Amino acid sequence: MGKKKQKLVLPPELPPEVPDEEVEVSDEDVQFVKENLEYAGFVSNLDTHSITKHVTRVADANEEALESLYEKRLKKKQENKEKEQNALEVDPVDALPVKTLDGQLYYRRVAKEPKAEEGSKEGESISKDPGLVKLTKAEKRAKFKKLRKEAKKQAKEEVQQTPQAEVLDEVKKDLTAEEASESKKYKLAELGTALLADPESNIKHIKEMLEVSKDGDSAIVILGLKSLLAVFKDIIPGYRIRLPTEKEQEMKVSKAVKKMRFYESTLLSAYKAYVQKLVALQHQTVYKRVAVRCLCTLLAAVPHFNYRDSLLAAVVKNISSQDDVVRKLCCETVMSLFTNEGKHGGEATVEAVKMIAELVKAHNCQLHPDSVEVLLSLSFDEDLGKPENPDVDSRAKNKKSKKRKGSDEPNHIPDNERKKVRKEMISKTREEVSADFKAASYAQDPQERRRMQSETLSAVFQTFFRILKHAMQPGLGANTMPGASGSHPLLAPCLNGIGKFAHLIDLDFMADLMQCLRKLAGSGIQSGDLSENSCCQLTVSERLRCCIVAFKVMRNNLDALNIDLQEFFVQFYNLILEYHPGRDQGEVLAEAFKIMLCDDRQHDMQRAAAFIKRLATFSLCFGSAESMAALVSVKHLLQRNVKCRNLLENDAGGGSVAGAIAKYQPYATDPNRSGALASVLWELNLLMKHYHPAVSSIASSISTMNTSNNQVYHSHVSPQQAYAELSQENRSFTAPGDIKRASNKRKKGNDSLPIKDGSDLNLMDQVDENEVRKKLTEHFLLLRDIQENEKLRSELDRTTLALNLYEHYKKQKKRKTR
């Protein structure tokens, strides 16, 4: 018989394996075992041989078989757990529990079944366990009815809840967004108030404000920028911050110094980030105005602080912006820098003027006039153009005095040495005291101020001369800048600046300047000269400004110049006829009358008579304001030149006895060759009947002037004042017409009509004008309709003729084919 199979007896579960490398035996454990050998004696008495024999006997001492047995046992445990989880516990009312041999009670379980899509398929998936309790048909039907009702209710509730849920979600989102924005606003307010209250201890809050201003909401960003602007304006110190070097940081300092260094470094880093953010936001249309306003406010408030260069560069770039608000803000800021040099000591002025010069050069003089008009607000010292060398004289005097003393007292050598030492000590103490005084009083060094003003003046004149050269270049296109006149938008402010700072121009450049002004003033008069005059076509106003600037330069440098201004008188004499009221500027013409004719100068008799005659003729052709300015100039010339009053006489030949030319030539270009003394001012007779009472009164006063030499006339009104006053009056002045005469004629034809007041006449006049307008519109509409009908008829005739020709051509073609 075969051997009986031995039952496999599995060993107990082994503890988790721990590698020998991880087992660490400390010295304390070894000492404890040595001290307590009595308690550890059982370990030495263990029968290791029988233990190993029992273990090797299992599974025939095969390690792989042993490991597979352990793995199978683990798998069975996992499968049993999954079955218990997926099983349904039967209701104890329907079935009783089962008791095992060990005495444990348990309920029979059944596997979970997937939910059937329809009620009829549920009975198909039934477990094979015979201990399951099955439902009856009536119970199944009731269960299916309940499930269907519950499904319908859930569907209805979902349909009703979906729109309500969407609306509630949108409302919640809006509420959360509003709450978030309000919370950010409150946070900005709290952080700003804390910084303003104690900036040194709460300087960390400024970084939080910068983070809040990076929000996606534009309103929050704008509010953050404005809040930071208010904070920086208040907490920025009155000095430039210099960060400590590496050596200074390694040194040991007190707590107060550490706190101040941390405050200054945090403030400077936050200010730098804020300025960079403003410079970046100015290129976006949403934040452009706010960013530019913040930049301008910072530059005007703290021009002495760090990062002034970036602020100046951003502001100067926008002084020629097409946005009027941005351009005005930047121009006002730059002008405030020029006028308030005490805040920055003049350094910002030099930098701003140099940046404007570079901007004009980069854009080829095609900028808005405001970008150069800003330079007119500069102010320079009167003695800037004079050389200042007081030290040379003092040194020479000291040398002379020393020589005298040396010759007089050769024997007192020790006394002289003592005096020298004493003088050196006194000079050193004086220098130290003066340095301390300057540091305490913040007074600017006169030499440094002179140096900065000379740099500013050189940059200004460099810009002006570049604009003049650009105006003389040929082949220039039309102007593209809004708010400018002509093809040279910067020429007018440039000429105004040269006229204002003419006393500071170096005499070496004076001849070139006058030649340039002479060419610009004569541009466009001689049509045959294509080499010089046709290269730069200027407007009448610009050419008049050139003449005005030439006279200003000559007047300011009268002692050093010997220049003949006859050519400018010739240009001005011809420009009077080229003037057009609606196109050219009357203020410039009135200024030319004042500077070139009415100022304290003695004119040649022929020239004065020519201008008198030309201005009287000019007064007949243009408006009341221009006529008033011209007649004021005529009156002034007649008062200064007594012999020219012969023009007021009505004798044959006028004042030809005093003139070299016997006949008046009105089309002559040179006033000295016009022979105006041979003419008579018959224009005054017409001007006395002028519709404006002011013009008629001054014409009558001129005509009553006598030729006697002993009469003295005083003119208290300049041409500029007369033009300004009359131009303001013309806005509300209504010229009297011939309406009353026409109404009187109507009254004579119809005696039965009652006499009406002036107000009734005005009403009747308005009614008549409306009726006349209606009739004229009807008449011209009818004429336009007739012309359109004629055009349409001609087109119709052409088309019919073309169609007839085409039909005739087709018929001939058919005949040929046949």
C-alpha positions, 0 to 999 in steps of 0.5 A, spaced: 500 500 500 502 506 498 504 511 503 499 516 506 499 523 504 501 528 510 497 534 511 500 540 510 500 544 516 502 552 514 506 555 519 504 562 523 504 568 519 511 571 519 512 578 521 514 583 516 521 582 513 526 588 515 533 588 511 539 587 515 541 593 513 536 597 516 536 593 523 540 598 528 542 595 534 544 601 539 549 601 545 544 601 550 540 595 547 547 591 548 548 594 555 541 592 557 541 585 555 548 584 558 545 587 565 539 582 564 541 575 562 537 572 567 531 574 563 534 573 556 536 566 558 530 562 554 533 565 547 539 561 548 535 554 550 531 555 544 531 548 539 533 551 533 534 545 529 526 542 530 524 549 528 528 549 522 526 542 521 518 544 522 519 549 517 523 545 511 518 540 512 512 544 510 511 544 502 517 539 502 522 544 503 521 548 497 521 556 498 517 557 491 511 553 493 511 556 500 511 563 497 505 561 492 501 558 498 502 565 501 500 568 495 493 564 494 491 565 501 492 573 500 488 572 494 482 568 497 481 573 503 481 579 498 476 575 494 471 574 500 472 581 502 469 583 495 464 578 495 461 581 502 461 588 499 458 586 493 452 582 497 445 584 499 443 583 506 437 579 506 431 582 510 431 578 517 423 579 517 423 575 510 429 570 512 432 567 519 439 567 520 443 561 519 447 558 525 454 555 524 458 549 528 462 555 532 455 558 534 456 564 529 449 567 526 449 570 519 444 572 514 445 569 507 447 574 502 446 574 494 450 578 489 448 585 487 444 585 480 445 591 475 439 595 474 434 593 468 433 598 463 425 595 463 421 592 468 420 585 464 428 584 464 429 584 472 427 576 472 432 574 467 438 575 472 437 571 478 443 568 482 444 561 482 444 561 490 438 557 492 437 560 499 435 567 495 428 570 497 424 571 490 419 577 490 412 575 488 409 578 481 404 583 485 410 586 489 414 586 483 409 590 479 408 595 485 415 596 486 416 598 478 410 603 479 414 606 485 420 607 481 416 610 475 413 615 479 419 617 482 423 618 476 417 622 473 418 627 479 425 627 479 425 629 471 420 634 473 424 637 478 430 637 474 426 641 468 424 646 473 430 647 477 435 648 471 433 655 469 432 657 476 439 654 478 442 658 472 439 665 474 441 664 481 448 662 479 449 668 475 446 672 481 451 669 485 457 671 480 455 678 480 454 679 487 461 675 488 464 680 483 461 686 486 463 684 493 470 682 491 470 689 488 468 693 494 472 689 498 478 691 494 476 698 494 476 698 502 482 694 502 486 700 498 483 705 503 485 702 509 492 701 506 492 708 504 490 711 511 495 706 514 501 708 510 499 716 511 498 715 518 505 712 519 509 710 513 515 708 516 512 702 520 507 700 515 511 701 509 510 694 507 503 695 505 505 699 499 507 693 495 500 690 497 497 696 494 501 695 488 498 688 487 491 690 488 492 695 482 494 689 478 487 687 478 483 685 471 478 690 473 479 697 470 475 701 475 480 697 481 486 699 477 484 706 476 483 707 483 489 703 485 493 708 481 490 714 484 491 712 491 498 710 490 499 717 487 496 720 493 501 716 498 507 717 494 506 725 494 505 725 501 511 720 503 516 721 498 522 725 502 525 732 500 531 728 498 534 723 493 535 716 496 542 713 495 542 706 497 547 703 501 553 700 498 556 692 499 561 695 504 556 699 507 551 694 508 557 689 511 558 695 517 554 694 523 549 700 524 544 701 529 537 699 529 534 706 527 539 706 521 537 699 519 530 701 520 531 707 515 535 703 510 529 698 510 524 704 509 528 707 503 529 701 499 522 699 500 519 705 498 524 706 492 523 699 489 515 700 490 516 707 486 520 704 481 515 699 480 509 704 480 513 709 475 514 703 470 507 701 470 505 708 469 509 708 463 507 701 460 499 703 461 500 710 457 500 706 451 493 703 452 487 707 450 483 705 457 488 708 462 492 713 457 489 719 460 489 717 468 497 714 467 499 721 464 495 725 469 499 721 474 506 722 471 505 729 470 503 730 477 509 726 480 513 730 476 510 737 478 510 735 485 517 731 486 522 733 481 528 732 485 526 725 487 529 718 483 527 716 476 526 723 474 529 721 467 523 716 466 518 721 468 521 726 463 521 722 457 514 720 458 511 727 459 516 730 453 513 724 448 506 726 449 507 734 449 505 733 441 500 728 442 493 728 438 489 728 444 488 735 447 487 733 454 494 729 454 497 734 450 495 740 455 497 736 461 504 735 459 505 742 456 503 745 463 507 740 467 513 742 463 512 749 464 511 748 471 518 745 471 521 751 467 518 756 472 519 753 479 526 751 478 527 752 486 524 745 487 530 741 482 535 747 482 535 747 474 537 740 473 530 738 470 530 744 466 536 742 462 534 735 461 527 737 459 530 742 454 535 737 451 529 732 450 525 737 446 531 738 442 532 731 440 524 730 439 524 736 434 530 733 431 527 726 431 520 728 428 523 732 422 520 739 425 513 736 424 510 736 431 504 740 434 506 748 435 505 747 443 511 742 443 516 749 442 511 754 445 513 751 452 520 754 451 517 761 451 516 760 459 523 759 460 527 765 464 534 767 463 538 772 467 540 778 464 547 778 465 548 771 462 551 773 455 556 778 459 563 775 461 564 775 468 571 775 471 571 778 477 577 774 480 582 776 475 581 783 477 582 781 485 588 777 483 591 783 480 590 787 485 593 783 490 599 782 486 600 789 486 599 790 493 604 784 495 609 788 491 608 794 494 609 791 501 615 787 499 618 793 497 616 798 503 618 793 508 624 788 506 626 787 513 620 785 517 620 777 514 618 774 520 612 779 521 610 777 514 610 770 515 605 770 521 601 774 517 601 769 511 599 764 516 594 768 519 591 770 512 591 762 510 587 760 517 582 766 516 581 764 508 580 756 510 575 758 516 571 763 511 571 757 506 568 752 511 563 757 513 561 759 506 560 751 505 556 750 511 551 756 510 550 753 502 548 746 505 544 749 510 540 754 506 540 750 500 542 756 496 545 755 489 552 756 486 552 762 481 557 759 477 553 752 477 546 756 475 550 760 470 553 753 467 546 750 467 543 756 464 548 757 458 547 749 456 539 750 456 540 757 452 544 753 447 539 747 446 534 752 445 537 756 440 539 749 437 532 747 436 530 754 433 536 754 428 534 747 426 527 749 425 529 755 421 533 751 416 528 746 415 523 751 413 528 753 408 528 746 405 525 745 398 520 740 396 516 740 403 509 737 403 503 739 407 502 739 414 500 733 417 499 736 425 493 738 427 492 745 430 498 748 426 498 753 420 502 752 413 507 746 412 511 749 417 507 748 424 513 750 428 515 756 425 511 761 428 513 759 435 520 759 433 520 766 431 516 768 437 522 765 441 527 768 437 524 775 438 523 774 446 531 771 447 534 776 441 538 779 446 541 773 448 544 771 441 551 771 440 553 776 435 557 771 431 551 768 429 547 775 427 549 776 420 546 768 418 540 769 422 538 776 419 540 773 412 535 767 413 530 771 416 530 775 409 530 769 405 524 767 409 520 774 408 521 774 401 519 767 399 513 767 394 514 774 392 518 773 386 515 768 381 521 768 377 526 766 382 526 759 383 533 758 386 531 761 393 524 764 394 520 758 391 524 753 395 519 755 401 512 757 400 510 760 407 504 764 409 503 771 409 502 771 417 509 767 417 512 772 413 510 778 417 513 774 423 519 774 420 519 781 418 517 782 426 523 778 428 528 782 424 526 788 427 526 785 434 533 783 433 535 789 431 532 793 436 535 789 442 542 789 439 542 796 436 549 798 439 553 792 436 549 792 429 549 796 423 544 792 418 540 796 413 532 794 414 530 796 407 529 789 404 524 788 410 520 794 409 520 792 401 517 785 403 512 788 408 510 794 403 508 788 398 505 783 404 500 788 405 496 787 399 497 779 399 493 779 406 486 776 406 482 777 413 479 770 413 486 766 411 491 770 415 492 772 422 490 780 423 493 780 430 500 779 426 499 784 422 497 789 427 503 787 431 507 789 424 504 795 424 506 797 431 513 795 431 515 797 424 511 803 423 509 806 430 515 805 434 520 811 435 523 811 429 524 816 424 522 814 417 524 817 410 519 821 407 518 817 401 517 811 405 512 814 410 508 817 404 508 810 401 506 806 407 500 812 408 497 811 401 498 804 401 494 803 408 489 808 406 487 804 400 488 797 404 482 800 409 477 800 404 478 793 402 478 789 409 474 789 415 473 794 420 478 791 425 484 791 420 481 798 417 482 801 424 489 798 425 491 801 419 488 808 420 491 808 427 498 807 423 496 812 418 495 817 424 501 816 427 505 816 421 502 823 419 504 826 426 511 824 426 512 826 418 509 833 418 511 834 410 507 828 409 501 832 411 501 835 404 497 828 402 491 831 405 490 837 401 486 837 395 491 841 390 492 838 383 498 834 384 498 833 391 505 834 394 509 833 388 513 839 389 517 835 395 517 829 391 522 826 386 517 822 382 512 827 379 507 821 378 504 816 383 505 809 381 501 804 385 504 798 383 511 799 384 514 794 389 519 799 392 516 804 397 521 809 395 520 809 388 512 809 388 512 817 388 506 817 393 507 824 395 504 826 388 498 823 390 492 825 395 488 821 400 482 821 397 480 814 401 479 818 407 472 821 404 470 814 403 472 812 410 468 818 413 462 814 410 464 807 413 458 803 416 462 803 423 462 809 427 469 808 430 472 807 423 468 814 420 470 818 426 478 816 426 478 818 418 474 824 420 480 826 425 485 824 420 482 829 415 482 835 419 489 835 421 493 841 418 500 842 415 502 847 420 509 844 424 507 847 431 501 842 432 502 836 436 498 830 436 498 825 441 496 818 440 494 813 446 492 807 442 496 802 438 494 798 432 494 792 436 489 795 442 485 798 436 485 791 432 483 787 439 478 792 441 474 793 435 474 785 433 471 784 440 466 789 438 464 786 432 462 780 435 456 784 438 456 789 433 450 789 427 451 794 421 445 798 419 442 797 412 438 800 407 432 796 410 429 803 413 429 806 407 426 801 403 420 801 408 420 808 408 419 807 400 413 802 401 410 807 406 410 813 401 406 808 396 401 806 401 399 812 405 393 808 409 398 803 412 399 806 419 406 808 422 410 802 426 415 802 431 422 799 430 421 792 433 415 791 428 419 793 423 424 788 425 419 783 425 416 785 418 423 784 415 424 777 418 418 775 415 420 778 408 427 775 409 423 768 410 419 769 404 424 771 399 428 765 402 423 760 400 421 763 393 429 763 392 429 756 394 423 754 390 426 757 384 433 754 384 430 747 385 426 748 379 432 750 375 436 744 378 430 739 376 430 742 369 437 741 368 437 734 371 431 733 366 435 735 360 441 731 362 436 725 362 433 726 356 440 727 352 442 720 355 435 717 353 436 720 346 443 717 346 441 710 348 435 710 343 440 712 338 445 706 340 439 701 340 437 703 333 444 702 330 445 695 333 438 693 330 440 696 324 447 692 324 443 685 326 438 686 320 444 687 315 448 681 318 442 677 317 441 679 310 448 677 308 448 671 311 442 669 307 
